[in-house]
Amino acid sequence: MKFLHSMIRTMNEKEMVKFYCELIGLKSGKRIRLEDCYLQYLTDDITGTEIELTINDDYSDYIKGNQFGHFAFGCKNIDEIGQKIKEMGYKWKIEPFYLKEVDTKIAFIEDPDGNEIEFIEEK
């Protein structure tokens, strides 16, 4: 598996992009509209790892400093991951589904401490 991205929710996309691009040196990449939010990707040119800024339409429940979302890992076959999850006694938080905006299947699980992990099937 390959580590792909960490997700952070933001109320101030412009300032977050400025911080991570101008100070940290990430590059602003693709921006995607989903049903209830925008996703703005910031990429590390050295490793290819990304920060996914999520700009929800409704962010009334955000608390500053408490907007970490999830880690994302790329996998070759999400169904094989599902089998391993079942064998190990874990369960999907969100079962695999096709996300047309990025043309692939994704799914979510929680680690033992409740942190969200996203799996993205890479082609």
Order of alpha helices (4+ residues) and beta strands (2+ residues): beta-alpha-beta-beta-beta-beta-alpha-beta-beta-beta
